Amino acid sequence: MVHIMKFCPKCGAVMLAKGRILYCPRCGYQEEITSTLITLRKSVVFEKVVERREDVHLDVPMGAIFDLNITCPRCGKKGVYYWRRQVSSAESSDTVVKVYKCASCGYTWVEGE
């Protein structure tokens, strides 16, 4: 069975059939169904699936990079965010450290500690 979808030539939305008329629900464009088109009386429902992870609240900076190859030293799972942070000290000049945060358990560590 072949399913044919017609898209609106004005805005690109999927057109819907009502009687012998195809109409666009977005912009209102209409055209008559010709004999070459096959109409189906079966409706299709699209469902948006959203994955939620509520067990760990990750507070990572906007520019953090996700790396699936780094393993967390606490939980042993792969998938870690990392970013660079400037640290100032009274004893030495400002240094930049690399901070890691596990995407699974939320454990945070600094490179070299």
A tleap script that builds the chain and sets N, CA, C and O, in Angstrom:
source leaprc.protein.ff14SB
mol = sequence {
  NMET VAL HIE ILE MET LYS PHE CYS PRO LYS
  CYS GLY ALA VAL MET LEU ALA LYS GLY ARG
  ILE LEU TYR CYS PRO ARG CYS GLY TYR GLN
  GLU GLU ILE THR SER THR LEU ILE THR LEU
  ARG LYS SER VAL VAL PHE GLU LYS VAL VAL
  GLU ARG ARG GLU ASP VAL HIE LEU ASP VAL
  PRO MET GLY ALA ILE PHE ASP LEU ASN ILE
  THR CYS PRO ARG CYS GLY LYS LYS GLY VAL
  TYR TYR TRP ARG ARG GLN VAL SER SER ALA
  GLU SER SER ASP THR VAL VAL LYS VAL TYR
  LYS CYS ALA SER CYS GLY TYR THR TRP VAL
  GLU GLY CGLU
}
set mol.1.N position { 0.846 -1.174 0.000 }
set mol.1.CA position { 0.000 0.000 0.000 }
set mol.1.C position { 0.888 1.232 0.000 }
set mol.1.O position { 1.823 1.322 0.796 }
set mol.2.N position { 0.613 2.163 -0.865 }
set mol.2.CA position { 1.387 3.380 -0.996 }
set mol.2.C position { 0.618 4.516 -0.319 }
set mol.2.O position { -0.566 4.721 -0.586 }
set mol.3.N position { 1.296 5.241 0.550 }
set mol.3.CA position { 0.704 6.402 1.214 }
set mol.3.C position { 1.265 7.648 0.564 }
set mol.3.O position { 2.481 7.788 0.425 }
set mol.4.N position { 0.394 8.548 0.166 }
set mol.4.CA position { 0.813 9.780 -0.489 }
set mol.4.C position { 0.476 10.950 0.429 }
set mol.4.O position { -0.640 11.060 0.937 }
set mol.5.N position { 1.451 11.812 0.627 }
set mol.5.CA position { 1.218 13.027 1.404 }
set mol.5.C position { 1.392 14.203 0.468 }
set mol.5.O position { 2.320 14.236 -0.340 }
set mol.6.N position { 0.517 15.144 0.577 }
set mol.6.CA position { 0.601 16.364 -0.239 }
set mol.6.C position { 0.990 17.505 0.686 }
set mol.6.O position { 0.415 17.677 1.761 }
set mol.7.N position { 1.974 18.279 0.252 }
set mol.7.CA position { 2.447 19.404 1.034 }
set mol.7.C position { 1.994 20.712 0.391 }
set mol.7.O position { 1.899 20.813 -0.832 }
set mol.8.N position { 1.720 21.688 1.209 }
set mol.8.CA position { 1.254 22.998 0.750 }
set mol.8.C position { 2.350 23.668 -0.077 }
set mol.8.O position { 3.490 23.760 0.379 }
set mol.9.N position { 2.028 24.139 -1.287 }
set mol.9.CA position { 3.044 24.808 -2.107 }
set mol.9.C position { 3.436 26.186 -1.570 }
set mol.9.O position { 4.475 26.722 -1.956 }
set mol.10.N position { 2.612 26.772 -0.677 }
set mol.10.CA position { 2.917 28.092 -0.135 }
set mol.10.C position { 3.812 28.022 1.106 }
set mol.10.O position { 4.831 28.708 1.181 }
set mol.11.N position { 3.417 27.176 2.093 }
set mol.11.CA position { 4.151 27.189 3.368 }
set mol.11.C position { 4.828 25.860 3.701 }
set mol.11.O position { 5.640 25.814 4.625 }
set mol.12.N position { 4.523 24.777 2.981 }
set mol.12.CA position { 5.196 23.505 3.201 }
set mol.12.C position { 4.549 22.593 4.223 }
set mol.12.O position { 5.074 21.511 4.486 }
set mol.13.N position { 3.411 22.994 4.821 }
set mol.13.CA position { 2.737 22.158 5.816 }
set mol.13.C position { 2.021 20.997 5.121 }
set mol.13.O position { 1.737 21.063 3.925 }
set mol.14.N position { 1.733 19.941 5.875 }
set mol.14.CA position { 0.989 18.804 5.330 }
set mol.14.C position { -0.456 19.232 5.104 }
set mol.14.O position { -1.092 19.791 5.998 }
set mol.15.N position { -0.972 18.966 3.899 }
set mol.15.CA position { -2.345 19.350 3.578 }
set mol.15.C position { -3.307 18.257 4.034 }
set mol.15.O position { -2.968 17.074 4.035 }
set mol.16.N position { -4.505 18.672 4.418 }
set mol.16.CA position { -5.537 17.764 4.890 }
set mol.16.C position { -6.684 17.730 3.898 }
set mol.16.O position { -6.933 18.700 3.182 }
set mol.17.N position { -7.392 16.579 3.863 }
set mol.17.CA position { -8.522 16.430 2.952 }
set mol.17.C position { -9.826 16.652 3.702 }
set mol.17.O position { -10.011 16.181 4.824 }
set mol.18.N position { -10.735 17.393 3.043 }
set mol.18.CA position { -12.073 17.597 3.576 }
set mol.18.C position { -13.012 17.542 2.376 }
set mol.18.O position { -13.097 18.479 1.583 }
set mol.19.N position { -13.717 16.411 2.267 }
set mol.19.CA position { -14.552 16.205 1.085 }
set mol.19.C position { -13.673 16.062 -0.136 }
set mol.19.O position { -12.781 15.213 -0.164 }
set mol.20.N position { -13.915 16.894 -1.163 }
set mol.20.CA position { -13.107 16.852 -2.386 }
set mol.20.C position { -12.102 18.003 -2.433 }
set mol.20.O position { -11.601 18.355 -3.501 }
set mol.21.N position { -11.809 18.588 -1.261 }
set mol.21.CA position { -10.886 19.726 -1.183 }
set mol.21.C position { -9.696 19.353 -0.301 }
set mol.21.O position { -9.856 18.765 0.769 }
set mol.22.N position { -8.510 19.704 -0.772 }
set mol.22.CA position { -7.308 19.634 0.062 }
set mol.22.C position { -7.072 21.038 0.592 }
set mol.22.O position { -7.101 22.008 -0.165 }
set mol.23.N position { -6.834 21.145 1.920 }
set mol.23.CA position { -6.593 22.466 2.496 }
set mol.23.C position { -5.395 22.417 3.426 }
set mol.23.O position { -5.058 21.376 3.989 }
set mol.24.N position { -4.760 23.576 3.570 }
set mol.24.CA position { -3.605 23.718 4.456 }
set mol.24.C position { -4.091 24.315 5.772 }
set mol.24.O position { -4.655 25.409 5.782 }
set mol.25.N position { -3.878 23.604 6.893 }
set mol.25.CA position { -4.321 24.132 8.175 }
set mol.25.C position { -3.485 25.323 8.659 }
set mol.25.O position { -3.917 26.058 9.546 }
set mol.26.N position { -2.301 25.518 8.087 }
set mol.26.CA position { -1.430 26.601 8.523 }
set mol.26.C position { -1.747 27.924 7.814 }
set mol.26.O position { -1.942 28.946 8.472 }
set mol.27.N position { -1.799 27.908 6.480 }
set mol.27.CA position { -1.969 29.176 5.756 }
set mol.27.C position { -3.316 29.299 5.055 }
set mol.27.O position { -3.651 30.376 4.563 }
set mol.28.N position { -4.113 28.200 4.997 }
set mol.28.CA position { -5.439 28.267 4.403 }
set mol.28.C position { -5.497 27.998 2.910 }
set mol.28.O position { -6.577 28.076 2.324 }
set mol.29.N position { -4.380 27.686 2.275 }
set mol.29.CA position { -4.370 27.374 0.846 }
set mol.29.C position { -5.290 26.188 0.575 }
set mol.29.O position { -5.328 25.246 1.366 }
set mol.30.N position { -6.040 26.220 -0.545 }
set mol.30.CA position { -6.954 25.134 -0.897 }
set mol.30.C position { -6.796 24.758 -2.355 }
set mol.30.O position { -6.461 25.590 -3.199 }
set mol.31.N position { -7.044 23.482 -2.635 }
set mol.31.CA position { -7.107 23.030 -4.026 }
set mol.31.C position { -8.041 21.832 -4.104 }
set mol.31.O position { -8.210 21.096 -3.132 }
set mol.32.N position { -8.643 21.647 -5.269 }
set mol.32.CA position { -9.589 20.558 -5.455 }
set mol.32.C position { -8.830 19.255 -5.686 }
set mol.32.O position { -7.788 19.240 -6.341 }
set mol.33.N position { -9.363 18.164 -5.142 }
set mol.33.CA position { -8.747 16.860 -5.335 }
set mol.33.C position { -9.083 16.386 -6.734 }
set mol.33.O position { -10.251 16.322 -7.117 }
set mol.34.N position { -8.041 16.050 -7.501 }
set mol.34.CA position { -8.247 15.546 -8.860 }
set mol.34.C position { -8.385 14.038 -8.820 }
set mol.34.O position { -8.130 13.417 -7.788 }
set mol.35.N position { -8.782 13.449 -9.922 }
set mol.35.CA position { -9.006 12.001 -9.979 }
set mol.35.C position { -7.698 11.217 -9.861 }
set mol.35.O position { -7.729 10.018 -9.585 }
set mol.36.N position { -6.547 11.872 -10.064 }
set mol.36.CA position { -5.272 11.161 -9.969 }
set mol.36.C position { -4.822 10.970 -8.530 }
set mol.36.O position { -3.955 10.139 -8.259 }
set mol.37.N position { -5.397 11.727 -7.606 }
set mol.37.CA position { -5.029 11.588 -6.203 }
set mol.37.C position { -5.879 10.512 -5.540 }
set mol.37.O position { -7.065 10.378 -5.841 }
set mol.38.N position { -5.278 9.755 -4.648 }
set mol.38.CA position { -5.990 8.755 -3.866 }
set mol.38.C position { -6.136 9.297 -2.457 }
set mol.38.O position { -5.148 9.690 -1.836 }
set mol.39.N position { -7.358 9.322 -1.947 }
set mol.39.CA position { -7.555 9.794 -0.580 }
set mol.39.C position { -7.751 8.603 0.341 }
set mol.39.O position { -8.428 7.638 -0.013 }
set mol.40.N position { -7.168 8.673 1.499 }
set mol.40.CA position { -7.298 7.616 2.493 }
set mol.40.C position { -8.189 8.111 3.610 }
set mol.40.O position { -8.107 9.276 3.998 }
set mol.41.N position { -9.020 7.266 4.119 }
set mol.41.CA position { -9.915 7.642 5.205 }
set mol.41.C position { -9.361 7.154 6.538 }
set mol.41.O position { -10.122 6.839 7.453 }
set mol.42.N position { -8.078 7.095 6.643 }
set mol.42.CA position { -7.428 6.646 7.858 }
set mol.42.C position { -6.665 7.821 8.449 }
set mol.42.O position { -5.894 8.475 7.748 }
set mol.43.N position { -6.870 8.088 9.704 }
set mol.43.CA position { -6.164 9.202 10.323 }
set mol.43.C position { -4.873 8.706 10.964 }
set mol.43.O position { -4.781 7.564 11.415 }
set mol.44.N position { -3.908 9.567 10.993 }
set mol.44.CA position { -2.616 9.259 11.584 }
set mol.44.C position { -2.391 10.229 12.735 }
set mol.44.O position { -2.572 11.437 12.590 }
set mol.45.N position { -1.996 9.685 13.877 }
set mol.45.CA position { -1.732 10.522 15.041 }
set mol.45.C position { -0.233 10.477 15.323 }
set mol.45.O position { 0.344 9.401 15.478 }
set mol.46.N position { 0.387 11.641 15.388 }
set mol.46.CA position { 1.797 11.735 15.723 }
set mol.46.C position { 1.912 12.084 17.192 }
set mol.46.O position { 1.217 12.971 17.687 }
set mol.47.N position { 2.777 11.394 17.874 }
set mol.47.CA position { 2.942 11.617 19.298 }
set mol.47.C position { 4.372 12.053 19.555 }
set mol.47.O position { 5.318 11.423 19.082 }
set mol.48.N position { 4.522 13.117 20.298 }
set mol.48.CA position { 5.850 13.624 20.633 }
set mol.48.C position { 6.313 12.939 21.916 }
set mol.48.O position { 5.642 13.009 22.946 }
set mol.49.N position { 7.446 12.289 21.844 }
set mol.49.CA position { 7.995 11.588 22.990 }
set mol.49.C position { 9.143 12.421 23.548 }
set mol.49.O position { 10.068 12.792 22.825 }
set mol.50.N position { 9.071 12.703 24.825 }
set mol.50.CA position { 10.107 13.484 25.487 }
set mol.50.C position { 10.714 12.634 26.592 }
set mol.50.O position { 10.010 12.131 27.467 }
set mol.51.N position { 12.034 12.483 26.539 }
set mol.51.CA position { 12.725 11.722 27.581 }
set mol.51.C position { 13.087 12.674 28.701 }
set mol.51.O position { 13.661 13.739 28.475 }
set mol.52.N position { 12.743 12.275 29.904 }
set mol.52.CA position { 13.061 13.114 31.058 }
set mol.52.C position { 13.959 12.359 32.016 }
set mol.52.O position { 13.747 11.184 32.313 }
set mol.53.N position { 14.957 13.063 32.486 }
set mol.53.CA position { 15.853 12.503 33.501 }
set mol.53.C position { 15.732 13.395 34.713 }
set mol.53.O position { 16.297 14.488 34.754 }
set mol.54.N position { 14.994 12.924 35.699 }
set mol.54.CA position { 14.751 13.745 36.869 }
set mol.54.C position { 15.596 13.337 38.068 }
set mol.54.O position { 15.557 13.998 39.105 }
set mol.55.N position { 16.361 12.251 37.937 }
set mol.55.CA position { 17.117 11.773 39.080 }
set mol.55.C position { 18.341 12.635 39.391 }
set mol.55.O position { 18.738 12.737 40.551 }
set mol.56.N position { 18.948 13.257 38.374 }
set mol.56.CA position { 20.142 14.075 38.588 }
set mol.56.C position { 19.916 15.443 37.953 }
set mol.56.O position { 19.584 15.541 36.772 }
set mol.57.N position { 20.099 16.494 38.743 }
set mol.57.CA position { 19.997 17.853 38.207 }
set mol.57.C position { 21.419 18.314 37.892 }
set mol.57.O position { 22.229 18.531 38.793 }
set mol.58.N position { 21.706 18.460 36.596 }
set mol.58.CA position { 23.043 18.870 36.180 }
set mol.58.C position { 23.073 20.375 36.007 }
set mol.58.O position { 22.274 20.950 35.267 }
set mol.59.N position { 23.992 20.992 36.690 }
set mol.59.CA position { 24.169 22.428 36.591 }
set mol.59.C position { 25.508 22.669 35.917 }
set mol.59.O position { 26.522 22.891 36.577 }
set mol.60.N position { 25.494 22.622 34.577 }
set mol.60.CA position { 26.728 22.800 33.819 }
set mol.60.C position { 26.659 24.129 33.082 }
set mol.60.O position { 25.573 24.581 32.719 }
set mol.61.N position { 27.809 24.760 32.857 }
set mol.61.CA position { 27.824 26.031 32.131 }
set mol.61.C position { 27.340 25.853 30.689 }
set mol.61.O position { 27.335 24.748 30.146 }
set mol.62.N position { 26.942 26.953 30.099 }
set mol.62.CA position { 26.398 26.938 28.747 }
set mol.62.C position { 27.373 26.362 27.719 }
set mol.62.O position { 26.936 25.679 26.792 }
set mol.63.N position { 28.650 26.608 27.849 }
set mol.63.CA position { 29.636 26.151 26.875 }
set mol.63.C position { 30.230 24.792 27.175 }
set mol.63.O position { 31.236 24.427 26.566 }
set mol.64.N position { 29.652 24.031 28.085 }
set mol.64.CA position { 30.202 22.720 28.443 }
set mol.64.C position { 30.121 21.764 27.266 }
set mol.64.O position { 29.186 21.821 26.468 }
set mol.65.N position { 31.105 20.891 27.167 }
set mol.65.CA position { 31.193 19.913 26.085 }
set mol.65.C position { 30.880 18.536 26.659 }
set mol.65.O position { 31.368 18.182 27.732 }
set mol.66.N position { 30.057 17.750 25.940 }
set mol.66.CA position { 29.727 16.389 26.373 }
set mol.66.C position { 30.631 15.408 25.645 }
set mol.66.O position { 30.758 15.457 24.421 }
set mol.67.N position { 31.268 14.500 26.418 }
set mol.67.CA position { 32.152 13.491 25.836 }
set mol.67.C position { 31.722 12.120 26.341 }
set mol.67.O position { 31.761 11.854 27.542 }
set mol.68.N position { 31.314 11.255 25.424 }
set mol.68.CA position { 30.828 9.926 25.768 }
set mol.68.C position { 31.976 8.954 26.053 }
set mol.68.O position { 31.732 7.853 26.547 }
set mol.69.N position { 33.206 9.330 25.757 }
set mol.69.CA position { 34.347 8.434 25.947 }
set mol.69.C position { 34.997 8.544 27.323 }
set mol.69.O position { 35.837 7.713 27.668 }
set mol.70.N position { 34.629 9.544 28.113 }
set mol.70.CA position { 35.218 9.718 29.443 }
set mol.70.C position { 34.366 8.966 30.457 }
set mol.70.O position { 33.138 9.048 30.427 }
set mol.71.N position { 35.024 8.229 31.360 }
set mol.71.CA position { 34.336 7.440 32.379 }
set mol.71.C position { 34.395 8.148 33.724 }
set mol.71.O position { 35.434 8.686 34.108 }
set mol.72.N position { 33.282 8.145 34.430 }
set mol.72.CA position { 33.204 8.754 35.758 }
set mol.72.C position { 33.962 7.886 36.762 }
set mol.72.O position { 33.739 6.676 36.809 }
set mol.73.N position { 34.859 8.478 37.571 }
set mol.73.CA position { 35.602 7.683 38.552 }
set mol.73.C position { 34.732 7.206 39.717 }
set mol.73.O position { 35.115 6.266 40.412 }
set mol.74.N position { 33.577 7.824 39.947 }
set mol.74.CA position { 32.717 7.423 41.060 }
set mol.74.C position { 31.755 6.297 40.666 }
set mol.74.O position { 31.730 5.257 41.324 }
set mol.75.N position { 30.955 6.488 39.590 }
set mol.75.CA position { 29.938 5.484 39.242 }
set mol.75.C position { 30.379 4.539 38.132 }
set mol.75.O position { 29.752 3.498 37.938 }
set mol.76.N position { 31.448 4.872 37.391 }
set mol.76.CA position { 31.965 3.990 36.353 }
set mol.76.C position { 31.218 4.070 35.026 }
set mol.76.O position { 31.528 3.307 34.111 }
set mol.77.N position { 30.249 4.962 34.894 }
set mol.77.CA position { 29.496 5.092 33.642 }
set mol.77.C position { 30.176 6.097 32.732 }
set mol.77.O position { 30.863 7.013 33.184 }
set mol.78.N position { 29.964 5.900 31.425 }
set mol.78.CA position { 30.544 6.809 30.440 }
set mol.78.C position { 29.571 7.943 30.163 }
set mol.78.O position { 28.357 7.768 30.260 }
set mol.79.N position { 30.109 9.101 29.819 }
set mol.79.CA position { 29.307 10.273 29.502 }
set mol.79.C position { 29.542 11.366 30.520 }
set mol.79.O position { 28.952 11.361 31.600 }
set mol.80.N position { 30.412 12.309 30.171 }
set mol.80.CA position { 30.825 13.349 31.101 }
set mol.80.C position { 30.828 14.699 30.387 }
set mol.80.O position { 31.232 14.797 29.228 }
set mol.81.N position { 30.376 15.730 31.083 }
set mol.81.CA position { 30.513 17.106 30.597 }
set mol.81.C position { 31.833 17.658 31.118 }
set mol.81.O position { 32.266 17.316 32.218 }
set mol.82.N position { 32.469 18.512 30.324 }
set mol.82.CA position { 33.666 19.180 30.820 }
set mol.82.C position { 33.740 20.605 30.284 }
set mol.82.O position { 33.203 20.918 29.222 }
set mol.83.N position { 34.421 21.460 31.046 }
set mol.83.CA position { 34.618 22.849 30.678 }
set mol.83.C position { 35.855 23.362 31.377 }
set mol.83.O position { 36.384 22.701 32.270 }
set mol.84.N position { 36.322 24.530 30.981 }
set mol.84.CA position { 37.506 25.146 31.595 }
set mol.84.C position { 37.068 26.286 32.508 }
set mol.84.O position { 36.135 27.030 32.204 }
set mol.85.N position { 37.777 26.404 33.653 }
set mol.85.CA position { 37.457 27.447 34.626 }
set mol.85.C position { 38.756 28.077 35.107 }
set mol.85.O position { 39.747 27.384 35.341 }
set mol.86.N position { 38.740 29.392 35.251 }
set mol.86.CA position { 39.920 30.103 35.731 }
set mol.86.C position { 39.894 30.134 37.255 }
set mol.86.O position { 38.883 30.473 37.870 }
set mol.87.N position { 41.028 29.774 37.848 }
set mol.87.CA position { 41.153 29.742 39.305 }
set mol.87.C position { 42.278 30.690 39.692 }
set mol.87.O position { 43.376 30.626 39.138 }
set mol.88.N position { 41.999 31.560 40.638 }
set mol.88.CA position { 43.053 32.471 41.090 }
set mol.88.C position { 43.470 32.083 42.506 }
set mol.88.O position { 42.656 31.626 43.309 }
set mol.89.N position { 44.728 32.271 42.787 }
set mol.89.CA position { 45.275 31.914 44.083 }
set mol.89.C position { 46.207 33.019 44.550 }
set mol.89.O position { 46.827 33.698 43.731 }
set mol.90.N position { 46.308 33.202 45.850 }
set mol.90.CA position { 47.203 34.228 46.402 }
set mol.90.C position { 48.657 33.816 46.236 }
set mol.90.O position { 49.543 34.666 46.146 }
set mol.91.N position { 48.901 32.509 46.195 }
set mol.91.CA position { 50.284 32.009 46.118 }
set mol.91.C position { 50.820 31.971 44.694 }
set mol.91.O position { 52.028 32.095 44.488 }
set mol.92.N position { 49.951 31.803 43.716 }
set mol.92.CA position { 50.428 31.714 42.338 }
set mol.92.C position { 49.559 32.564 41.422 }
set mol.92.O position { 48.531 33.105 41.829 }
set mol.93.N position { 49.998 32.663 40.189 }
set mol.93.CA position { 49.222 33.431 39.216 }
set mol.93.C position { 47.958 32.651 38.836 }
set mol.93.O position { 47.804 31.482 39.189 }
set mol.94.N position { 47.065 33.318 38.113 }
set mol.94.CA position { 45.822 32.673 37.696 }
set mol.94.C position { 46.120 31.453 36.829 }
set mol.94.O position { 46.976 31.494 35.945 }
set mol.95.N position { 45.397 30.369 37.101 }
set mol.95.CA position { 45.545 29.158 36.304 }
set mol.95.C position { 44.182 28.734 35.784 }
set mol.95.O position { 43.148 29.077 36.358 }
set mol.96.N position { 44.194 27.992 34.702 }
set mol.96.CA position { 42.967 27.480 34.114 }
set mol.96.C position { 42.929 25.976 34.354 }
set mol.96.O position { 43.871 25.261 34.014 }
set mol.97.N position { 41.830 25.502 34.944 }
set mol.97.CA position { 41.686 24.070 35.213 }
set mol.97.C position { 40.539 23.514 34.385 }
set mol.97.O position { 39.651 24.253 33.959 }
set mol.98.N position { 40.566 22.213 34.163 }
set mol.98.CA position { 39.514 21.529 33.428 }
set mol.98.C position { 38.599 20.851 34.444 }
set mol.98.O position { 39.057 20.040 35.249 }
set mol.99.N position { 37.302 21.182 34.406 }
set mol.99.CA position { 36.323 20.653 35.353 }
set mol.99.C position { 35.461 19.624 34.631 }
set mol.99.O position { 35.017 19.858 33.507 }
set mol.100.N position { 35.226 18.477 35.283 }
set mol.100.CA position { 34.412 17.401 34.721 }
set mol.100.C position { 33.165 17.191 35.588 }
set mol.100.O position { 33.212 17.352 36.807 }
set mol.101.N position { 32.051 16.829 34.942 }
set mol.101.CA position { 30.823 16.515 35.682 }
set mol.101.C position { 30.135 15.341 34.998 }
set mol.101.O position { 29.850 15.382 33.801 }
set mol.102.N position { 29.872 14.284 35.784 }
set mol.102.CA position { 29.252 13.068 35.260 }
set mol.102.C position { 27.789 13.337 34.924 }
set mol.102.O position { 27.071 13.958 35.707 }
set mol.103.N position { 27.352 12.868 33.759 }
set mol.103.CA position { 25.965 13.041 33.332 }
set mol.103.C position { 25.035 12.069 34.043 }
set mol.103.O position { 23.824 12.290 34.070 }
set mol.104.N position { 25.574 10.993 34.622 }
set mol.104.CA position { 24.740 9.997 35.295 }
set mol.104.C position { 24.528 10.301 36.776 }
set mol.104.O position { 23.393 10.348 37.249 }
set mol.105.N position { 25.636 10.508 37.510 }
set mol.105.CA position { 25.510 10.676 38.962 }
set mol.105.C position { 25.729 12.105 39.436 }
set mol.105.O position { 25.439 12.419 40.590 }
set mol.106.N position { 26.243 12.991 38.557 }
set mol.106.CA position { 26.442 14.380 38.931 }
set mol.106.C position { 27.750 14.659 39.648 }
set mol.106.O position { 27.986 15.794 40.063 }
set mol.107.N position { 28.612 13.654 39.806 }
set mol.107.CA position { 29.893 13.844 40.477 }
set mol.107.C position { 30.765 14.820 39.704 }
set mol.107.O position { 30.876 14.712 38.483 }
set mol.108.N position { 31.380 15.764 40.389 }
set mol.108.CA position { 32.230 16.781 39.775 }
set mol.108.C position { 33.661 16.644 40.278 }
set mol.108.O position { 33.893 16.474 41.475 }
set mol.109.N position { 34.617 16.717 39.360 }
set mol.109.CA position { 36.018 16.672 39.755 }
set mol.109.C position { 36.821 17.582 38.831 }
set mol.109.O position { 36.379 17.948 37.742 }
set mol.110.N position { 38.017 17.933 39.304 }
set mol.110.CA position { 38.902 18.826 38.549 }
set mol.110.C position { 40.111 18.024 38.113 }
set mol.110.O position { 40.600 17.172 38.855 }
set mol.111.N position { 40.588 18.292 36.923 }
set mol.111.CA position { 41.746 17.592 36.363 }
set mol.111.C position { 42.959 17.795 37.270 }
set mol.111.O position { 43.304 18.927 37.611 }
set mol.112.N position { 43.598 16.703 37.655 }
set mol.112.CA position { 44.793 16.781 38.479 }
set mol.112.C position { 44.537 16.651 39.972 }
set mol.112.O position { 45.492 16.583 40.746 }
set mol.113.N position { 43.275 16.614 40.404 }
set mol.113.CA position { 42.989 16.486 41.846 }
set mol.113.C position { 42.790 15.044 42.194 }
set mol.113.O position { 42.539 14.718 43.354 }
savepdb mol mol.pdb
quit
